[in-house]
Amino acid sequence: MRSKRFRFAPSRPRTVPPANSEIPYRAASTVHVTHFSHQLSELAAKREPFAIASVIRTEGSTLAKPGFKILITHEGTVAGGTLGGGCPEGPIVAVAQEAMKTGEPRVVRVHLVDTDRAVEGLVRETNPDEIWVQTNCGGTLEVYIEPMLPSQRLVIVGQGGKDEIEAALVHLGKLLGFEVVVIDPLPVLPEAPHKIIESSQVDPAELGKHDYVVVLTKGERDVAILEALSHSGVKFVGLLASRHRLKQNLTELERHGVDPTFLRSLHAPIGLDIGARTPEELAVAILSDVISTKYGKHADHPAPAG
C-alpha cells in the first residue's frame, strides 16, 4: 500500500491582503517554528478543516506583533501559536469557524478598547470585519484568516483487472481537480491516480465527509463494499449496477441491517441520464452525478422495479 498523500488548500484562490499591509515572511519570535509546523502537519493528516490566523498589521499599544499567528481547529480550539494573549483570540476563532464553512479567507480588524468604546462599537458597527473587544490592552490588530480545507477526493472502488470506465474516471477526475484514489485488488490503469490502494476491501476509517465514492465492483463485492461505506460518513456513494442487481443488493443490505438513511442516499444506478454508451461517456455521466452533489443539486435515481 502506498503512503497517503493529502493536499490541503483554500477552496478558492488566496485573497491578497491590502497592499499597505506589513506581511512578514518569517515566524514571529514567540512562535516555535518546529512545534507549530508539527501541529499544522497533525491537523492536515486528520483531513479536517482548520484555519491559520496571522497578524498582518498592528496600530497603537498591543502585545501582538506582525507575524503572530494561531492554528484553529474546526471545533474552535486554538491548537498552537499566539496572538499575544487571549483577548482577541475568542472573536478570531468565531470568524475562523465561519471562514471554514464558506471556504473564503477574511481580513478583519480587531479593536481592543475599554468597555464604553467596545459597547459603542458593537452598537453602531455594521461591518462584520470590524470587531470590538472589551479589554485594557488598547490598540488595533489586522488579522488575515485563511481556511484550509481538505482536498475533495474521488474514490473509485474497482473489481480488479482492466476496466475502461475506471480508467476514464481516473483521467476525468484528475482533470476536474479531484484527488483521485483507486481501491482495487488488481488495478490495470493506463494513467496513474494520485493514490492506489491494492485491496479488495474498504476501510471506513480511511474515508470522510470530503470523499465521493464510486463503486465499480460489478456484483461480486457490492454488498460488502456498500455495507462498509455505510459506516464511513462520505458525502457521496454511487454504485454502477443494473436495476435488477441493484434490487438484489438492496434486499441483502436491508437483511444485514444497514441504515435505511444510507440506502435512501445511495446514487444507484449511478450517473445522470445523458444517453451515455461508451466507457468515456459513462464516466462523464457518473461524474455529472458527483458534481451535481458537490454543488447541492439533487439528481433523481428512481427505485429499482419491484
CORDA-V722708 format. One record per helix or strand of 3 or more residues. SS is the DSSP state (h for helix, s for strand). FROM is the first residue (numbers start at 0). TO is the last residue. Records with the same first field share a line. If there is no record, write none. Layout:
BEGIN
SS->FROM-TO + FROM-TO
END
This chain:
BEGIN
h->32-44 + 88-101 + 114-123 + 163-174 + 203-205 + 221-228 + 242-254 + 259-264 + 278-293
s->49-58 + 68-72 + 77-80 + 105-112 + 129-133 + 139-149 + 152-157 + 178-182 + 194-196 + 210-215 + 235-238
END
